[in-house]
Amino acid sequence: MDLRFGDSKPTDEERAAVDALLGPPESSWEGADRSDADLRWARGGREARDRRDQLLPALHALNDRVGWISEGALDYVCRRLTVPPAEAYGVATFYAMFSVRPRPATVLHVCTDLACTAAGASELCATVEARLGPESGVKVERSPCLGLCERAPATLTIRAGESARLGVPPLGELEDEAVQAESGGPGAAAPGDGKGKGRRGRNTLHATAVCAPATPARAIAAATAPESAPTEAAPETAVPQTGTPAPTLTLLHRIGTADPTSLDDYRAHGGYTALRRAFALGPAAVIREVTDAGLVGRGGAAFPTGRKWQATAAQPDHPHYLVCNADESEPGTFKDRVLMEGDPYALVEAMTIAAYATGAHRGYLYLRGEYPRALARLTHAIEQARTRGLLGDDVLGQGYAFDIEIRRGAGAYICGEETALFNAIEGHRGEPRSKPPFPVEKGLFGKPTVENNVETLVNVLPILTMGAEAYAAIGTPASTGPKLFCVSGSVARPGVYELPFGATLGDLLALAGVRDNLRAVLLGGAAGGFVRPDELDIPLTFEGTREAGTTLGSGVVMAFDDTVPLPRLLLRIAEFFRDESCGQCVPCRVGTVRQEEALHRIADRTGAAAADDIALLREVGRAMRDASICGLGQTAWNAVESAIDRLGAYE
């Protein structure tokens, strides 16, 4: 692709897709037909530059409508937004879900990550590829984790085209888990502070089908079935504790009990009690409650939430922004997906409280592109909250203005890092920024920003309803409150489990039904570490896992029995980090490749034959850990190191 403005023209369909998002162009400088006035002065450039953050939604609009992004279409987007073509090309090629080369309108993504690999994803993918030839009109792509680990193996079909623009169907009809036909929807922009003023950052509708657990026949049927074909029903299994005589659930108590599509049902189950208390307390007292409760980030970094909120609220520069990080892409993680699908209004309420406490009037919810049901549920919840006065210019009649815009990701693990996420929203490549300055000072659009993930925000609700002291009494003094754990792999009952901090790994696996021939447990996902079957007494707290020489991470617990080939699993982890490295810094860009190469060489060797490559792995791992700019490179060696040292993977 020629990285400058060229002679390629967008098709009428491509132009319509972009104009549906951005509105019609105002002058030839933005892509309209040339007029005499345009020969005398340029119009629209300054306004177009202010819309740079619409680059990612515009690429989604093209991909959803056509299935790929042509040179003419990208050129038209660049003219509409005054973005240099080289920069737009860099963004378009950054995300795994986009393509700048022609491909069929239907793409079948087959997950080949850890849980799915252990469940036979390689064989599934090979069979599907063999049966779906070029004449099928379906492109088969091997995908990183789709966030459906409790129902591995999984596939996701995305069908582009105007005929696929079905609109958001009645959400009561989206209950199928085996083959689920869904649509995305428009996430409305907020009124107010400049960014997005006077427009709606809409998400284009597109048809999708999720198949999990997948067999070749069912995956092919989901990819090739007519859009009007009925779906196959399957039972809900994501929260095994629901409906059992389990301890009282705090974060999951509405899932499986309240209708996730009904605002009235949410309020009947305690919804918006926390927001009313927040307005009664005032912003400073809300931050004090969160601080006294001891809430720390649930995404893995475990930074005190109250300190982050206080630092943002104290900044004199305005506007302030709130960003919800819903781009959970760590292999083995799906807790945020379960919360968003099963209790979407809770996240809307929690974001409103966080924004009120930190002085923000606009929130962005960055949602990973592989979550079509969560997109539909959250879009519906935001629209209902806005209609009922729970979002908008006067929330609950309190004179406080706040609104939420959904931004869809497009398949990039690195965008889970907060500053990379900011770059993605702003229309740049999702590469991490150097810190300082920290986001609380200069974050999204260069303004003070508080960023939290879904689970962290949802914890704010019980803090305000039960009080900081009662919340802090749950768990341990250093790790307070309940924690969600994503259990998958070789267990009888995979899913999301809620336990108080301090329960042991053995307690959790007993609930999930671990198998007798357990070989290893991976804590924290691909960026975490392995532990042995004789280490199940490790307390599931941040301090307990650190003392045990591993990490709690985001709450991933993946069990593997002795039928899973460990070297192949380690190689998949290395492939994952090589694929997902943004390439910005040399230690990660080169180190992840060298790590994968070494693991390929020793895949079938042990003992002395592997010694030289293991020594090289240690050297490369230390370099990545010490010199990488962000957590991806710093943790890319963790799982491999633990498998060598704790499990004797190549002895």
N, C-alpha and C positions, 0 to 999 in steps of 0.2 A: 504494500500500500504506500503511495506517494504521500509523504508527510508534509504537505503544503496544500493551500487552496488550489484545486484543480478544476477540470472541466466536467467531472462526473456530476450527474444530476440525480436528485432523489426521485424515486417513483412517486406517483400520486398517493399511494398507500403509505409510504414512509413519511411524506410531507404531512399527510393527515394525522398520523400518529403523533408527530412532534407538535403540530399546531393544536391538537386536542389538549396537550399539556400546557403549552406556553401561550396559546392564543395566536391569532393571525399575526404575521410580521407587519411592522408599521412602515417599513421602507425597504428599498432594495439592498440597503446595507445589511439588513437582517434576512434577506432571502426573498423579498416580494418582487413583483415586476418593477422594472425601472421606470421612474417618472422624471419629468423635467425638474421637479423640485430637488430630486436626489442628486442632480448634477451640480447643484449650487451649494448644498451643505449636507453634512452627515447628520443623521438623526438616530436616536435610540441607542447609541453606543454606551453611554454612561449607565443607562437603565439596564442594558443587557449585561454589563459587567457585574452589576449588583445581583444578577440572577445566576452567577456561576454555580451556585449550590444546586441548581436544577439539572446539572449535567448527568448525574447518576439517574435521577428519575427519567430524563429524556432517553438515556440508553435503555432503560427498562421498557419504556414505551415502544421503542423500535423492536427490541428483542421479543416483546410480548406479541406485537402485531405481525412481524415478519419472520421471526425465528433466528435472525442474525442481523449484523450491523454492516451495511455495505459502505463503500467509500463515499458514494453520493449522499447517503443518509448521514454519515458522520460529518461530512462537509457542511450539510445543511444545519445540523446541530451547532457546529462551530460558528457559523455565521449568525445564527439566532442568539447565541450566548457570547459572541466575540471571544471564543476560546481558541488559542492556537491549535491547529490540527495535530501537531506532534504531541501536545499535552493531552488532547482528547483521545488520541490513539493509545497513549500510555495508560489512560484510565480504562478504556474499553478492553484492553488486553490484560488488565490486572485481575479481572474477576473470572472465575472458572465457569460461571453460568452464561457468559457472553461469548459470542463468536464473531470474528471479523471475516470469516470465510463462509461461503454458502453451505448451508446444511438444511436437512428436512425441517418442516415446521414442527414435527413431533420429536422430542428428545427423551429417551429413557435413561435416567440416571440410576445406575446400580451401585449401591454402597459397597465398597471393598475395604472399609476400615475395620478396626480391631474386633468388635463384637460380631460384625457380619462376616469377617474372614474366618473367625472361629466357628461360625454357623454354616460355612460352606459357600460363601459369596463368590469365590473364584470359580467353582464349578457352575454356579448359577449364571454368572456372567458369561462364561464360555458357551454354555448351552443357548442362552438368549441370543448371543452374537451369531452363533451358527444358524439359528432358525430365522432370525430377522435379517435377511439379506438386503441389498440396496433397493430391490423392488418393493420392499415393505413400506417405504416412506418413513421409517423410524431410524433415528440415529441413536446408537447405544454408546453411552459414555460411562466409564468407570469413575465413581465419585468418592470423595472423602465422606466422613460421617454425615448422615442425614438426620441425626438426632432421634432415631427410632430404635435405639439399641435394645430396648426391652422386648422388641418384636423382630429381632434379626432372623434372617437377612431381609433387607428392605430395598425397595425401588421407589423412584419418584418420576412420574411422567409429566412433562410440561408440553402442552400443545398450543402453538402460536396461531395467530390468524384472526381476522375479524369475525369469522364464524365461531371462534372460541370465546368471544366476549359475551359470556352468558349473563353477566351481572351476578351480584351476590345472591345465591339462592336462599330460601328460608333456612335459617341456621338449624332448625330442628331436623332438617333433612341431611345434615352433615355428620351424622353420628357413626357412619361406617368406618371401621378401622382396618378392615382387610383390603378393600379397594375403595378409596374414598375420593369422590369427585367433588372438587372444591373450586372456588374462585377467590381471587384477591379482591381488594376494594379500595376506594379512595380514602386516603388519610388526609384530613383537611388541615390546612395551615391555620395558624392563630392570627388574630388581629393584632396589630399593635406596634412592634418596636422596629420596623424597618425591614428586617429579613422576612421575605414572604408576604409583605404587606400588599393587600389588594389582589391576591391570587390564591389559588389552592394548589398545594404540592401533591397532585393526585397520583395514586398508584393505578396503573392500567390494569384492567381486568384480564385474567387469562385462565384457561382451563387447566386443571391439574388432576392427577390421580396418584394416590399413594397406595402402595401394595406392601403390606407387612403383617405377618411374615410372608415372604414371597417364595413361590415356586416358579419354575420356568413358564408353565402354562398360565398361571395367574398373572405374572408380570407381563407376558406377551398380550394376554387378553386386556389388561388395563391400558396398554400402550396402543392397541389397535381397535378397541371397541368404539362404536359410534358414541358421540357425546350424549345421546339420549338413552343409552343402554342403562338398565338398572344396575345398581351396585350390590355387592355381596356383603351382608351384615356380619359382624363379628362382635364378640363381647368386649367391653372395656376392661383393660387389664393394667393400665398405667399406674394405679394406686392400689396395691394389694391390701393395704390396711383398711380401706374403705369397706364398710359393711361387716367387719369382723369385731370380735370383742377385744379391740386394741385399746391402748391408753388414749385418752382424749387428745385429738389432733388439734394443733394450733394453726398451722399454715395451710393444711390440707382439708380442714373440716368442712368446707363448702363443696369440695370436689366430690361428685357423685351424690350430693345431697341437694344442692341448689341448682336451678336451671341456669347455665352460664350465659344464655341469651336474654335473660329477663332481669331488667334493672329492679323491678318490684320484688322479685324473689331474692335478689342480692340484698336489698334493704331489709327484707323480712328476716334474713339470717345475719343481721348485725351490720350490714353495709352502711357506710357513711357515718357511723357513730364516731369513728376516729377523726374524721375531718371536722365534725362539729366540735369535738373536744379541742382540736388544734386551733380553731378559730376562737374558742373560749380562752385558751391559754395565751395565745399570741406567739409570734415567731421565735422570740428568744427563749421562752419557756418550752416550746416544742424541741428546740435544739438541746436544751438542758435535759429534757426527758430522755432523748435518744442517747445523749452522752452518759447519763447516769445508768442507763440500761446496759451499757457495755457493748452495744451493737458494733460489730466490725464487718467489713465487706465479705460477702459470701462468694465472690468470684475467684478467690484464691490468694489475693494479696493480704487480706485480713487487716486492712487499714481502718482505724476507728472512724465510724461514720459521722459521729457528732463533731469530731475535729474538722473533718472535711466540710461539713455543712457550715460550721462556724467561720472557717476561713473564707468561704465563699460569701457568706452573708456580710462579712466585715469589709469587703472590697468596695471602695468608693466609686470605682468605674462601673458604669451601667451601659446597656442592660446586662442582667445576669441570665444565664441559661441553665436549664436542667436537661441532662441527657440520660435516658435509660438505655443501658447496654443489654439488648436482647439478642445479641449475635453469638449465642453460646455455640461454639464450634469445636470445643474440646472433644475428641473422640470418647464416647462413653457418657457424655453429659446430655440430659434431656429434661431436667427438673424445671427449667424455665419454660420450656414448651408445655409441660403439663399444667403449670400455673396459668399460663396465658390462655390455653385452650379451655381449662376447666374453671377458672375464676378470673376472667378478664377485667371485671369491674374493680377487683381488688387492686390491680396494678394501676388503673386509672385513678382511683382514690389515693393510693400511696404516692403517685407522682404529683398529685395536686398538693398533698401535705408537704412533700419535700420542696416543691417550688415555693409554696407560701413561706416556709421557714427560711429559705435562702434568698428571698426577694426576686425570684424569677417569675416572669409572666409568660414564658414560652418554653415548651418542652418538646424535645425530639425523642421519639422511640425508634431506635435503630434495630430493626428486626431482620434476622437472617432470612435470605430468600428461599430457603428450603422448608419454610414453615407456612404452607398455604392456609391450613386451618386456623392457626394463631392469627394470621393476617385478617381473615374473615371475621373471627370473633372480636378482635380488638377494634377493627374498623366499626363494627356494629356497636360495640360498647361505647366508643368515643362519640359516635353520632347520637346515641341515645342520651349519654350524659350531657352533651351540648344542648340537645333539644329540651332536656328537663332542667336546665339552669345549673348543672353541676360542672360545666365547663363554659368558658366564654367570658364576656365582659363583666359579669357580676355573679361570681360563684356563690351559690346558696344565699344570695341577697346580702353578702358581706362587703360589697364594694371592691372585691379583689378579682382581677382579671387574669385568667390563665387558660391556655389551650394547648393541645397536643397535636403534633404532626408525626405521622408514621413515615419513616424512611426505610425502604427495603434494601438489604444487602444483596450481594450477587455471588456469594461463594468466595470468601477470603477469610481464613482463620485469623490472620494478623489484625483484622479489623476489630477483634475482641480487645486489643490493646487500646486504651482510652484515646490517646492522641492520634493513632491511626484511624480510629473511628471518627474523630473530628475532621480529619482530612477527607475521609470518604464523604461525609455529609457536605463539606464545603465544595466538593467537585474535583478533588485532587486524587492522586493515587493514595491508597490507604497505607502509607508508610509512617512509622512512628516518628515523633518529633523528639529532639533532644530536650532534656529537662535539667535544670530550670530554664525558663519560667514554668511553673506548675499550672495545671488547668484551673486551679482556684484563682489564679491571677490572670492568666491569659490562656483561655481554652478555646471553645468554639467561637469562630469569627473574631478571635483575639480578645474575647471578653471573659470575665469570671464565669466559670462553669463548674457545676457539681455533676459528677457522673457516678451512677450506681447501677448494679445489675438488678435483674428482676427479683431474685430471692431477697437481696438486701432491702429493697424498697418494701416488699410485702411484709417484712418483719416489723416495719414501722407501725402497722395497724395494731397488732397486739400490744406493742409498747404503750400506745396511747389509750387503748381500751382497758388494759389491766393495770397499767402503771409501771413505771420504771423498776421499782423495787420488786414487784411480783415477777416481772419478766427476768430480771437479773438472778432471781432465785432458781430459775431453770438452768440446768447445765452445771458448769464449774465456775469458780471465781474468775478465771482467766478467759474462759470461753463460755459466754452466757447465751441463753436462749435455746430454741430448737434448731436443728439443722436437717436439711434435706439431703438424702443420699441416693444416687442413681446406681442401682444394682443391676448388673447384666452379666451375661456369660453363662458359665456352667452352674446355674442355680435353677431350682424348680419354679420359683415365683419372682421373676425379674420385675422391676418397676421402681417407682420413687417411694422411698421410705422416710418417714419423719421420726427422728429420735432426739432426745436431749443430748447436748454435748456431754461427753463423759462415758456414754455407752461404749462397749468394746466392739472391735471388728467382729469378734466371734458372736456377740449378741445380734448384730445386724445380719450376718450370714445365716444364723439360725432361723431368723424370721423369713429369710428368702429361700431357705431350703438348700443349703450347699450340699454338693455331692461328696461321697466318701473318697473318691480318687482325686481330691483337690491337689493341683500341682503348684499353683501360685495365685496371688491376688495383686492386681495392679491398683494402686491408690493414686488418685489425682489425674488419671487419664494419660495420654501420651507424654505429657510434660511432668508426670509424677514418677513413682517408683514402685518396684515389685517388693512384696514381702512373702515369706515362706508360710506354709500351712501351720508350722509350730509357733507362729507369731500372732495368732489371732487374739491375744489378750491386749493388743495395742489399744489404748483409749482413743476414741475418735474425737480428739480435740486438737487445736492448732499446736499447743505446747506438747501434747502427748506424742503426736506423730513426729514432731521435730526431735524429741528426745530419742525416738526409735530410729532416727536416721532416714525418715521418709517425709512425705508431705500429705496434708489433707486435701489441698487444692480446692477445687470447686465441689467436691463431694462424690467423685467418681469411684466406684468400687466394682471392678471387673474380675470375676473369678474364672480361672482356667483349669480344667482338669488335665489329666495326663494324656488325653487324646489330642490335645492341641500342640502342634509343633512349635516350640518356643523360638528357635532361630527364625522361622518364617514370620512369627509375630514381631520380633525385633526388627526384621528387615522392613516390614510394613510401617513400623513407627519411623524408621529412618526415611523411607520414601515419603511419608506424610510431611515431615519437616522439610525435606528438600523441595517438595512441591509448594509448600506454604510459605517458605521464606520470601520476604518481599524483595530481597536482593540489595537492600540499601547499604548494608555494612559488610565489609569483607569477611570478618570472622564467621558470620552466619551464612553468607552466600556461598563461600568456599567450603566452610566446615561441614555443613549439612550434606554437601555432595561427597566429600571425602569420607564421611561417616557411612553413607550408604554404600560407597564403593568397597570399603573395608568389610562391611557386613556381607556383601555379595560374595567376596572372596572366601570368607570363612563360614559360609552358610552350611557347608557339609564337612567342615574340618573341626577337630577338637585337639586339646592338649598342646604339645609342642608345635604342631603344624600351624596353630592359630596364634601362637605367642607374639610374633612380630606385629601382626595386625591388631591384636588387642592392645599392645603398647602404643601403636599409632592412634588407636581409638582414644586412649586416655589422653594423649597429647592434644589431639584435636578437640576433645571434649573440654579440657581445661581452657584452651584458647577461646572457644565459644562462650564458655561460662564467664570468663574474666573480661572479654572485650566486646561482646555483642551489645548493640544499642538498646535492645529491648528483651523482654522475657522469653520470646520465642527461641532465640539463639542461646540464651542463658540456660534454658531448661531442655534443649534438644538432646542432650547427652544423658539426662537423668535416668530414664527408664533403662537404657542400654547398660549404663554403669551398674545399676542395681541388679539387673539380671545376671551380669558377670560376677559381681561380688557376693550377692546374697543367694543366688540360685545356682551358681556354677554352670551357667548356660553353655559354655564351650569346654568343659572339662571332660 
